[in-house]
Amino acid sequence: MARKKSITDTQILDMAYQIVIESGFKVFTARNIARHLNCSTQPIYLEFNSMGELKKSGDDAVA
């Protein structure tokens, strides 16, 4: 049986948005987002193929 996702794309986007609002794009990294979510970077890259895709999804969600 497949493992259930514990980190969703919505959680990742919400945390990424919070990090950018608080600290700016300088700290917008997969490792920093993962650290705030208490996980590895794997769930981030399973949901988004790249940080560019994550940023675009965040831009789309805000617009």
N, CA, C and O atoms as a Tripos MOL2 file, in Angstrom:
@<TRIPOS>MOLECULE
protein
  252   251    63     0     0
PROTEIN
NO_CHARGES

@<TRIPOS>ATOM
      1 N           0.8380   -1.1730    0.0000 N.3       1 MET1
      2 CA          0.0000    0.0000    0.0000 C.3       1 MET1
      3 C           0.8940    1.2510    0.0000 C.2       1 MET1
      4 O           1.8880    1.3150    0.7230 O.2       1 MET1
      5 N           0.5290    2.2190   -0.8040 N.am      2 ALA2
      6 CA          1.3140    3.4530   -0.9240 C.3       2 ALA2
      7 C           1.1730    4.2930    0.3390 C.2       2 ALA2
      8 O           0.1390    4.2900    1.0060 O.2       2 ALA2
      9 N           2.2420    5.0050    0.6380 N.am      3 ARG3
     10 CA          2.2100    5.8980    1.7990 C.3       3 ARG3
     11 C           1.3450    7.1020    1.5050 C.2       3 ARG3
     12 O           1.2980    7.5830    0.3730 O.2       3 ARG3
     13 N           0.6670    7.5830    2.5150 N.am      4 LYS4
     14 CA         -0.1690    8.7610    2.3860 C.3       4 LYS4
     15 C           0.7100   10.0100    2.4890 C.2       4 LYS4
     16 O           1.6360   10.0590    3.2980 O.2       4 LYS4
     17 N           0.4140   11.0090    1.6700 N.am      5 LYS5
     18 CA          1.1770   12.2520    1.7210 C.3       5 LYS5
     19 C           0.9390   12.9440    3.0610 C.2       5 LYS5
     20 O          -0.1970   13.0890    3.5110 O.2       5 LYS5
     21 N           2.0250   13.3640    3.6800 N.am      6 SER6
     22 CA          1.8720   14.1000    4.9400 C.3       6 SER6
     23 C           2.0370   15.6090    4.7240 C.2       6 SER6
     24 O           1.6030   16.4100    5.5520 O.2       6 SER6
     25 N           2.6580   15.9840    3.6210 N.am      7 ILE7
     26 CA          2.8460   17.3910    3.2680 C.3       7 ILE7
     27 C           2.1640   17.6240    1.9240 C.2       7 ILE7
     28 O           2.5080   16.9780    0.9350 O.2       7 ILE7
     29 N           1.2110   18.5300    1.8830 N.am      8 THR8
     30 CA          0.4650   18.7810    0.6460 C.3       8 THR8
     31 C           1.0350   19.9860   -0.1020 C.2       8 THR8
     32 O           1.8050   20.7740    0.4470 O.2       8 THR8
     33 N           0.6370   20.1050   -1.3550 N.am      9 ASP9
     34 CA          1.0810   21.2500   -2.1460 C.3       9 ASP9
     35 C           0.5780   22.5580   -1.5420 C.2       9 ASP9
     36 O           1.2620   23.5790   -1.6140 O.2       9 ASP9
     37 N          -0.6040   22.5310   -0.9540 N.am     10 THR10
     38 CA         -1.1490   23.7340   -0.3140 C.3      10 THR10
     39 C          -0.3120   24.1430    0.8890 C.2      10 THR10
     40 O          -0.0530   25.3300    1.0870 O.2      10 THR10
     41 N           0.1140   23.1760    1.6940 N.am     11 GLN11
     42 CA          0.9780   23.4850    2.8400 C.3      11 GLN11
     43 C           2.3020   24.0820    2.3780 C.2      11 GLN11
     44 O           2.8070   25.0290    2.9820 O.2      11 GLN11
     45 N           2.8560   23.5330    1.3190 N.am     12 ILE12
     46 CA          4.1220   24.0300    0.7860 C.3      12 ILE12
     47 C           3.9530   25.4660    0.2880 C.2      12 ILE12
     48 O           4.7620   26.3380    0.6040 O.2      12 ILE12
     49 N           2.9080   25.7020   -0.4850 N.am     13 LEU13
     50 CA          2.6540   27.0530   -1.0040 C.3      13 LEU13
     51 C           2.4100   28.0510    0.1180 C.2      13 LEU13
     52 O           2.9180   29.1720    0.0720 O.2      13 LEU13
     53 N           1.6400   27.6570    1.1230 N.am     14 ASP14
     54 CA          1.3710   28.5450    2.2550 C.3      14 ASP14
     55 C           2.6470   28.9100    2.9950 C.2      14 ASP14
     56 O           2.8540   30.0700    3.3510 O.2      14 ASP14
     57 N           3.5110   27.9100    3.2300 N.am     15 MET15
     58 CA          4.7650   28.1740    3.9380 C.3      15 MET15
     59 C           5.6960   29.0230    3.0830 C.2      15 MET15
     60 O           6.3450   29.9350    3.5950 O.2      15 MET15
     61 N           5.7690   28.7360    1.7890 N.am     16 ALA16
     62 CA          6.6150   29.5290    0.8950 C.3      16 ALA16
     63 C           6.1630   30.9840    0.9070 C.2      16 ALA16
     64 O           6.9890   31.8940    0.9780 O.2      16 ALA16
     65 N           4.8620   31.2010    0.8370 N.am     17 TYR17
     66 CA          4.3110   32.5610    0.8650 C.3      17 TYR17
     67 C           4.6700   33.2560    2.1760 C.2      17 TYR17
     68 O           5.0910   34.4130    2.1760 O.2      17 TYR17
     69 N           4.5040   32.5540    3.2780 N.am     18 GLN18
     70 CA          4.8230   33.1290    4.5920 C.3      18 GLN18
     71 C           6.3040   33.5030    4.6880 C.2      18 GLN18
     72 O           6.6470   34.5640    5.2090 O.2      18 GLN18
     73 N           7.1730   32.6340    4.1850 N.am     19 ILE19
     74 CA          8.6160   32.9030    4.2300 C.3      19 ILE19
     75 C           8.9550   34.1310    3.3920 C.2      19 ILE19
     76 O           9.7300   34.9830    3.8290 O.2      19 ILE19
     77 N           8.3830   34.2300    2.1950 N.am     20 VAL20
     78 CA          8.6690   35.3750    1.3220 C.3      20 VAL20
     79 C           8.1690   36.6680    1.9590 C.2      20 VAL20
     80 O           8.8620   37.6830    1.9080 O.2      20 VAL20
     81 N           6.9870   36.6480    2.5540 N.am     21 ILE21
     82 CA          6.4320   37.8380    3.1980 C.3      21 ILE21
     83 C           7.3230   38.2810    4.3630 C.2      21 ILE21
     84 O           7.5910   39.4710    4.5300 O.2      21 ILE21
     85 N           7.7750   37.3240    5.1580 N.am     22 GLU22
     86 CA          8.5700   37.6510    6.3480 C.3      22 GLU22
     87 C          10.0170   38.0110    6.0310 C.2      22 GLU22
     88 O          10.5860   38.9120    6.6470 O.2      22 GLU22
     89 N          10.6180   37.2950    5.0570 N.am     23 SER23
     90 CA         12.0650   37.4360    4.8680 C.3      23 SER23
     91 C          12.5030   37.7720    3.4530 C.2      23 SER23
     92 O          13.6790   38.0650    3.2360 O.2      23 SER23
     93 N          11.5990   37.7390    2.4880 N.am     24 GLY24
     94 CA         11.9520   38.0510    1.1160 C.3      24 GLY24
     95 C          12.4230   36.8400    0.3350 C.2      24 GLY24
     96 O          12.5590   35.7430    0.8770 O.2      24 GLY24
     97 N          12.6720   37.0590   -0.9590 N.am     25 PHE25
     98 CA         13.0540   35.9690   -1.8500 C.3      25 PHE25
     99 C          14.4750   35.4680   -1.6060 C.2      25 PHE25
    100 O          14.8440   34.4070   -2.1110 O.2      25 PHE25
    101 N          15.2640   36.1960   -0.8570 N.am     26 LYS26
    102 CA         16.6400   35.7640   -0.5950 C.3      26 LYS26
    103 C          16.6710   34.4070    0.1170 C.2      26 LYS26
    104 O          17.5950   33.6210   -0.0910 O.2      26 LYS26
    105 N          15.6720   34.1310    0.9480 N.am     27 VAL27
    106 CA         15.6300   32.8730    1.6960 C.3      27 VAL27
    107 C          14.5790   31.9090    1.1300 C.2      27 VAL27
    108 O          14.1810   30.9600    1.8060 O.2      27 VAL27
    109 N          14.1330   32.1480   -0.0970 N.am     28 PHE28
    110 CA         13.1600   31.2940   -0.7670 C.3      28 PHE28
    111 C          13.8940   30.1120   -1.3830 C.2      28 PHE28
    112 O          14.2100   30.1180   -2.5720 O.2      28 PHE28
    113 N          14.1630   29.0970   -0.5660 N.am     29 THR29
    114 CA         14.8470   27.8890   -1.0160 C.3      29 THR29
    115 C          14.0690   26.6680   -0.5520 C.2      29 THR29
    116 O          13.3080   26.7300    0.4140 O.2      29 THR29
    117 N          14.2680   25.5630   -1.2490 N.am     30 ALA30
    118 CA         13.5940   24.3220   -0.8620 C.3      30 ALA30
    119 C          14.0200   23.8930    0.5360 C.2      30 ALA30
    120 O          13.1920   23.4330    1.3230 O.2      30 ALA30
    121 N          15.2780   24.0370    0.8430 N.am     31 ARG31
    122 CA         15.7570   23.6450    2.1770 C.3      31 ARG31
    123 C          15.1420   24.4830    3.2750 C.2      31 ARG31
    124 O          14.7920   23.9590    4.3330 O.2      31 ARG31
    125 N          15.0050   25.7600    3.0450 N.am     32 ASN32
    126 CA         14.4200   26.6400    4.0590 C.3      32 ASN32
    127 C          12.9270   26.3390    4.2370 C.2      32 ASN32
    128 O          12.4280   26.3130    5.3620 O.2      32 ASN32
    129 N          12.2270   26.1160    3.1420 N.am     33 ILE33
    130 CA         10.8070   25.7680    3.2380 C.3      33 ILE33
    131 C          10.6600   24.4460    3.9780 C.2      33 ILE33
    132 O           9.8090   24.3160    4.8590 O.2      33 ILE33
    133 N          11.4840   23.4650    3.6250 N.am     34 ALA34
    134 CA         11.4380   22.1570    4.2820 C.3      34 ALA34
    135 C          11.7330   22.2790    5.7770 C.2      34 ALA34
    136 O          11.0900   21.6240    6.5980 O.2      34 ALA34
    137 N          12.6900   23.1060    6.1180 N.am     35 ARG35
    138 CA         13.0320   23.2870    7.5370 C.3      35 ARG35
    139 C          11.8320   23.8160    8.3080 C.2      35 ARG35
    140 O          11.5630   23.3650    9.4220 O.2      35 ARG35
    141 N          11.1140   24.7640    7.7300 N.am     36 HIS36
    142 CA          9.9370   25.3230    8.3930 C.3      36 HIS36
    143 C           8.7850   24.3180    8.4680 C.2      36 HIS36
    144 O           7.9470   24.4050    9.3660 O.2      36 HIS36
    145 N           8.7390   23.3790    7.5420 N.am     37 LEU37
    146 CA          7.6940   22.3500    7.5500 C.3      37 LEU37
    147 C           8.1180   21.0980    8.3270 C.2      37 LEU37
    148 O           7.3500   20.1430    8.4460 O.2      37 LEU37
    149 N           9.3390   21.1150    8.8500 N.am     38 ASN38
    150 CA          9.8920   19.9620    9.5710 C.3      38 ASN38
    151 C           9.8770   18.6950    8.7140 C.2      38 ASN38
    152 O           9.4050   17.6410    9.1400 O.2      38 ASN38
    153 N          10.4060   18.8270    7.4980 N.am     39 CYS39
    154 CA         10.4910   17.6860    6.5910 C.3      39 CYS39
    155 C          11.7520   17.8290    5.7470 C.2      39 CYS39
    156 O          12.4940   18.8040    5.8680 O.2      39 CYS39
    157 N          11.9790   16.8400    4.8930 N.am     40 SER40
    158 CA         13.0910   16.9410    3.9470 C.3      40 SER40
    159 C          12.6070   17.7260    2.7270 C.2      40 SER40
    160 O          11.4550   18.1580    2.6730 O.2      40 SER40
    161 N          13.4890   17.9030    1.7630 N.am     41 THR41
    162 CA         13.0880   18.5990    0.5330 C.3      41 THR41
    163 C          12.3030   17.6830   -0.4050 C.2      41 THR41
    164 O          11.7070   18.1660   -1.3690 O.2      41 THR41
    165 N          12.2880   16.3940   -0.1510 N.am     42 GLN42
    166 CA         11.6230   15.4430   -1.0400 C.3      42 GLN42
    167 C          10.1430   15.7630   -1.2840 C.2      42 GLN42
    168 O           9.7180   15.7500   -2.4390 O.2      42 GLN42
    169 N           9.3390   16.0490   -0.2500 N.am     43 PRO43
    170 CA          7.9310   16.3680   -0.5310 C.3      43 PRO43
    171 C           7.7600   17.5960   -1.4280 C.2      43 PRO43
    172 O           6.8070   17.6740   -2.2040 O.2      43 PRO43
    173 N           8.6720   18.5410   -1.3220 N.am     44 ILE44
    174 CA          8.5930   19.7550   -2.1510 C.3      44 ILE44
    175 C           8.8160   19.3890   -3.6140 C.2      44 ILE44
    176 O           8.0650   19.8180   -4.4900 O.2      44 ILE44
    177 N           9.8590   18.5900   -3.8740 N.am     45 TYR45
    178 CA         10.1710   18.2260   -5.2550 C.3      45 TYR45
    179 C           9.2540   17.1330   -5.8080 C.2      45 TYR45
    180 O           9.2290   16.9180   -7.0190 O.2      45 TYR45
    181 N           8.5050   16.4430   -4.9550 N.am     46 LEU46
    182 CA          7.4820   15.5280   -5.4480 C.3      46 LEU46
    183 C           6.2660   16.2950   -5.9570 C.2      46 LEU46
    184 O           5.6080   15.8730   -6.9080 O.2      46 LEU46
    185 N           5.9780   17.4160   -5.3210 N.am     47 GLU47
    186 CA          4.8290   18.2420   -5.7210 C.3      47 GLU47
    187 C           5.1760   19.2200   -6.8420 C.2      47 GLU47
    188 O           4.3410   19.5070   -7.6990 O.2      47 GLU47
    189 N           6.3990   19.7280   -6.8340 N.am     48 PHE48
    190 CA          6.8450   20.7420   -7.8050 C.3      48 PHE48
    191 C           8.1590   20.2740   -8.4140 C.2      48 PHE48
    192 O           9.0770   19.8830   -7.6930 O.2      48 PHE48
    193 N           8.2520   20.3120   -9.7380 N.am     49 ASN49
    194 CA          9.4570   19.8210  -10.4120 C.3      49 ASN49
    195 C          10.6760   20.6920  -10.1720 C.2      49 ASN49
    196 O          11.8080   20.2190  -10.2690 O.2      49 ASN49
    197 N          10.4510   21.9670   -9.8590 N.am     50 SER50
    198 CA         11.5630   22.8800   -9.6430 C.3      50 SER50
    199 C          11.0980   24.0360   -8.7620 C.2      50 SER50
    200 O           9.9020   24.2090   -8.5300 O.2      50 SER50
    201 N          12.0340   24.8070   -8.2830 N.am     51 MET51
    202 CA         11.6840   25.9890   -7.4920 C.3      51 MET51
    203 C          10.9920   27.0090   -8.3900 C.2      51 MET51
    204 O          10.1530   27.7760   -7.9190 O.2      51 MET51
    205 N          11.3320   27.0270   -9.6690 N.am     52 GLY52
    206 CA         10.6530   27.9150  -10.6140 C.3      52 GLY52
    207 C           9.1690   27.5850  -10.7220 C.2      52 GLY52
    208 O           8.3240   28.4780  -10.7740 O.2      52 GLY52
    209 N           8.8660   26.2890  -10.7550 N.am     53 GLU53
    210 CA          7.4670   25.8630  -10.8040 C.3      53 GLU53
    211 C           6.7380   26.2340   -9.5120 C.2      53 GLU53
    212 O           5.5850   26.6630   -9.5430 O.2      53 GLU53
    213 N           7.4130   26.0670   -8.3860 N.am     54 LEU54
    214 CA          6.8320   26.4440   -7.1020 C.3      54 LEU54
    215 C           6.5560   27.9570   -7.0660 C.2      54 LEU54
    216 O           5.4930   28.3910   -6.6230 O.2      54 LEU54
    217 N           7.5180   28.7410   -7.5350 N.am     55 LYS55
    218 CA          7.3390   30.1910   -7.5610 C.3      55 LYS55
    219 C           6.1860   30.5750   -8.4740 C.2      55 LYS55
    220 O           5.3800   31.4340   -8.1170 O.2      55 LYS55
    221 N           6.0910   29.9540   -9.6500 N.am     56 LYS56
    222 CA          4.9950   30.2520  -10.5720 C.3      56 LYS56
    223 C           3.6460   29.8810   -9.9460 C.2      56 LYS56
    224 O           2.6780   30.6300  -10.0740 O.2      56 LYS56
    225 N           3.5810   28.7440   -9.2800 N.am     57 SER57
    226 CA          2.3340   28.3330   -8.6230 C.3      57 SER57
    227 C           1.9530   29.3200   -7.5330 C.2      57 SER57
    228 O           0.7750   29.6250   -7.3460 O.2      57 SER57
    229 N           2.9530   29.8200   -6.8120 N.am     58 GLY58
    230 CA          2.6990   30.8330   -5.7920 C.3      58 GLY58
    231 C           2.2090   32.1270   -6.3980 C.2      58 GLY58
    232 O           1.2980   32.7650   -5.8700 O.2      58 GLY58
    233 N           2.8170   32.5180   -7.5120 N.am     59 ASP59
    234 CA          2.3790   33.7400   -8.2140 C.3      59 ASP59
    235 C           0.9390   33.5940   -8.6960 C.2      59 ASP59
    236 O           0.1380   34.5210   -8.5690 O.2      59 ASP59
    237 N           0.6120   32.4240   -9.2510 N.am     60 ASP60
    238 CA         -0.7360   32.1680   -9.7400 C.3      60 ASP60
    239 C          -1.7560   32.1880   -8.6050 C.2      60 ASP60
    240 O          -2.8720   32.6790   -8.7760 O.2      60 ASP60
    241 N          -1.3700   31.6550   -7.4500 N.am     61 ALA61
    242 CA         -2.2840   31.6060   -6.3030 C.3      61 ALA61
    243 C          -2.5700   33.0000   -5.7500 C.2      61 ALA61
    244 O          -3.6740   33.2670   -5.2760 O.2      61 ALA61
    245 N          -1.5770   33.8860   -5.8100 N.am     62 VAL62
    246 CA         -1.7450   35.2340   -5.2760 C.3      62 VAL62
    247 C          -2.5410   36.1020   -6.2480 C.2      62 VAL62
    248 O          -3.3280   36.9490   -5.8250 O.2      62 VAL62
    249 N          -2.3400   35.8930   -7.5400 N.am     63 ALA63
    250 CA         -2.9970   36.7110   -8.5750 C.3      63 ALA63
    251 C          -4.4540   36.4330   -8.7100 C.2      63 ALA63
    252 O          -5.1260   37.0480   -9.5390 O.2      63 ALA63
@<TRIPOS>BOND
     1     1     2 1
     2     2     3 1
     3     3     4 2
     4     3     5 am
     5     5     6 1
     6     6     7 1
     7     7     8 2
     8     7     9 am
     9     9    10 1
    10    10    11 1
    11    11    12 2
    12    11    13 am
    13    13    14 1
    14    14    15 1
    15    15    16 2
    16    15    17 am
    17    17    18 1
    18    18    19 1
    19    19    20 2
    20    19    21 am
    21    21    22 1
    22    22    23 1
    23    23    24 2
    24    23    25 am
    25    25    26 1
    26    26    27 1
    27    27    28 2
    28    27    29 am
    29    29    30 1
    30    30    31 1
    31    31    32 2
    32    31    33 am
    33    33    34 1
    34    34    35 1
    35    35    36 2
    36    35    37 am
    37    37    38 1
    38    38    39 1
    39    39    40 2
    40    39    41 am
    41    41    42 1
    42    42    43 1
    43    43    44 2
    44    43    45 am
    45    45    46 1
    46    46    47 1
    47    47    48 2
    48    47    49 am
    49    49    50 1
    50    50    51 1
    51    51    52 2
    52    51    53 am
    53    53    54 1
    54    54    55 1
    55    55    56 2
    56    55    57 am
    57    57    58 1
    58    58    59 1
    59    59    60 2
    60    59    61 am
    61    61    62 1
    62    62    63 1
    63    63    64 2
    64    63    65 am
    65    65    66 1
    66    66    67 1
    67    67    68 2
    68    67    69 am
    69    69    70 1
    70    70    71 1
    71    71    72 2
    72    71    73 am
    73    73    74 1
    74    74    75 1
    75    75    76 2
    76    75    77 am
    77    77    78 1
    78    78    79 1
    79    79    80 2
    80    79    81 am
    81    81    82 1
    82    82    83 1
    83    83    84 2
    84    83    85 am
    85    85    86 1
    86    86    87 1
    87    87    88 2
    88    87    89 am
    89    89    90 1
    90    90    91 1
    91    91    92 2
    92    91    93 am
    93    93    94 1
    94    94    95 1
    95    95    96 2
    96    95    97 am
    97    97    98 1
    98    98    99 1
    99    99   100 2
   100    99   101 am
   101   101   102 1
   102   102   103 1
   103   103   104 2
   104   103   105 am
   105   105   106 1
   106   106   107 1
   107   107   108 2
   108   107   109 am
   109   109   110 1
   110   110   111 1
   111   111   112 2
   112   111   113 am
   113   113   114 1
   114   114   115 1
   115   115   116 2
   116   115   117 am
   117   117   118 1
   118   118   119 1
   119   119   120 2
   120   119   121 am
   121   121   122 1
   122   122   123 1
   123   123   124 2
   124   123   125 am
   125   125   126 1
   126   126   127 1
   127   127   128 2
   128   127   129 am
   129   129   130 1
   130   130   131 1
   131   131   132 2
   132   131   133 am
   133   133   134 1
   134   134   135 1
   135   135   136 2
   136   135   137 am
   137   137   138 1
   138   138   139 1
   139   139   140 2
   140   139   141 am
   141   141   142 1
   142   142   143 1
   143   143   144 2
   144   143   145 am
   145   145   146 1
   146   146   147 1
   147   147   148 2
   148   147   149 am
   149   149   150 1
   150   150   151 1
   151   151   152 2
   152   151   153 am
   153   153   154 1
   154   154   155 1
   155   155   156 2
   156   155   157 am
   157   157   158 1
   158   158   159 1
   159   159   160 2
   160   159   161 am
   161   161   162 1
   162   162   163 1
   163   163   164 2
   164   163   165 am
   165   165   166 1
   166   166   167 1
   167   167   168 2
   168   167   169 am
   169   169   170 1
   170   170   171 1
   171   171   172 2
   172   171   173 am
   173   173   174 1
   174   174   175 1
   175   175   176 2
   176   175   177 am
   177   177   178 1
   178   178   179 1
   179   179   180 2
   180   179   181 am
   181   181   182 1
   182   182   183 1
   183   183   184 2
   184   183   185 am
   185   185   186 1
   186   186   187 1
   187   187   188 2
   188   187   189 am
   189   189   190 1
   190   190   191 1
   191   191   192 2
   192   191   193 am
   193   193   194 1
   194   194   195 1
   195   195   196 2
   196   195   197 am
   197   197   198 1
   198   198   199 1
   199   199   200 2
   200   199   201 am
   201   201   202 1
   202   202   203 1
   203   203   204 2
   204   203   205 am
   205   205   206 1
   206   206   207 1
   207   207   208 2
   208   207   209 am
   209   209   210 1
   210   210   211 1
   211   211   212 2
   212   211   213 am
   213   213   214 1
   214   214   215 1
   215   215   216 2
   216   215   217 am
   217   217   218 1
   218   218   219 1
   219   219   220 2
   220   219   221 am
   221   221   222 1
   222   222   223 1
   223   223   224 2
   224   223   225 am
   225   225   226 1
   226   226   227 1
   227   227   228 2
   228   227   229 am
   229   229   230 1
   230   230   231 1
   231   231   232 2
   232   231   233 am
   233   233   234 1
   234   234   235 1
   235   235   236 2
   236   235   237 am
   237   237   238 1
   238   238   239 1
   239   239   240 2
   240   239   241 am
   241   241   242 1
   242   242   243 1
   243   243   244 2
   244   243   245 am
   245   245   246 1
   246   246   247 1
   247   247   248 2
   248   247   249 am
   249   249   250 1
   250   250   251 1
   251   251   252 2
@<TRIPOS>SUBSTRUCTURE
     1 MET1         2 RESIDUE 1 A MET
     2 ALA2         6 RESIDUE 1 A ALA
     3 ARG3        10 RESIDUE 1 A ARG
     4 LYS4        14 RESIDUE 1 A LYS
     5 LYS5        18 RESIDUE 1 A LYS
     6 SER6        22 RESIDUE 1 A SER
     7 ILE7        26 RESIDUE 1 A ILE
     8 THR8        30 RESIDUE 1 A THR
     9 ASP9        34 RESIDUE 1 A ASP
    10 THR10       38 RESIDUE 1 A THR
    11 GLN11       42 RESIDUE 1 A GLN
    12 ILE12       46 RESIDUE 1 A ILE
    13 LEU13       50 RESIDUE 1 A LEU
    14 ASP14       54 RESIDUE 1 A ASP
    15 MET15       58 RESIDUE 1 A MET
    16 ALA16       62 RESIDUE 1 A ALA
    17 TYR17       66 RESIDUE 1 A TYR
    18 GLN18       70 RESIDUE 1 A GLN
    19 ILE19       74 RESIDUE 1 A ILE
    20 VAL20       78 RESIDUE 1 A VAL
    21 ILE21       82 RESIDUE 1 A ILE
    22 GLU22       86 RESIDUE 1 A GLU
    23 SER23       90 RESIDUE 1 A SER
    24 GLY24       94 RESIDUE 1 A GLY
    25 PHE25       98 RESIDUE 1 A PHE
    26 LYS26      102 RESIDUE 1 A LYS
    27 VAL27      106 RESIDUE 1 A VAL
    28 PHE28      110 RESIDUE 1 A PHE
    29 THR29      114 RESIDUE 1 A THR
    30 ALA30      118 RESIDUE 1 A ALA
    31 ARG31      122 RESIDUE 1 A ARG
    32 ASN32      126 RESIDUE 1 A ASN
    33 ILE33      130 RESIDUE 1 A ILE
    34 ALA34      134 RESIDUE 1 A ALA
    35 ARG35      138 RESIDUE 1 A ARG
    36 HIS36      142 RESIDUE 1 A HIS
    37 LEU37      146 RESIDUE 1 A LEU
    38 ASN38      150 RESIDUE 1 A ASN
    39 CYS39      154 RESIDUE 1 A CYS
    40 SER40      158 RESIDUE 1 A SER
    41 THR41      162 RESIDUE 1 A THR
    42 GLN42      166 RESIDUE 1 A GLN
    43 PRO43      170 RESIDUE 1 A PRO
    44 ILE44      174 RESIDUE 1 A ILE
    45 TYR45      178 RESIDUE 1 A TYR
    46 LEU46      182 RESIDUE 1 A LEU
    47 GLU47      186 RESIDUE 1 A GLU
    48 PHE48      190 RESIDUE 1 A PHE
    49 ASN49      194 RESIDUE 1 A ASN
    50 SER50      198 RESIDUE 1 A SER
    51 MET51      202 RESIDUE 1 A MET
    52 GLY52      206 RESIDUE 1 A GLY
    53 GLU53      210 RESIDUE 1 A GLU
    54 LEU54      214 RESIDUE 1 A LEU
    55 LYS55      218 RESIDUE 1 A LYS
    56 LYS56      222 RESIDUE 1 A LYS
    57 SER57      226 RESIDUE 1 A SER
    58 GLY58      230 RESIDUE 1 A GLY
    59 ASP59      234 RESIDUE 1 A ASP
    60 ASP60      238 RESIDUE 1 A ASP
    61 ALA61      242 RESIDUE 1 A ALA
    62 VAL62      246 RESIDUE 1 A VAL
    63 ALA63      250 RESIDUE 1 A ALA
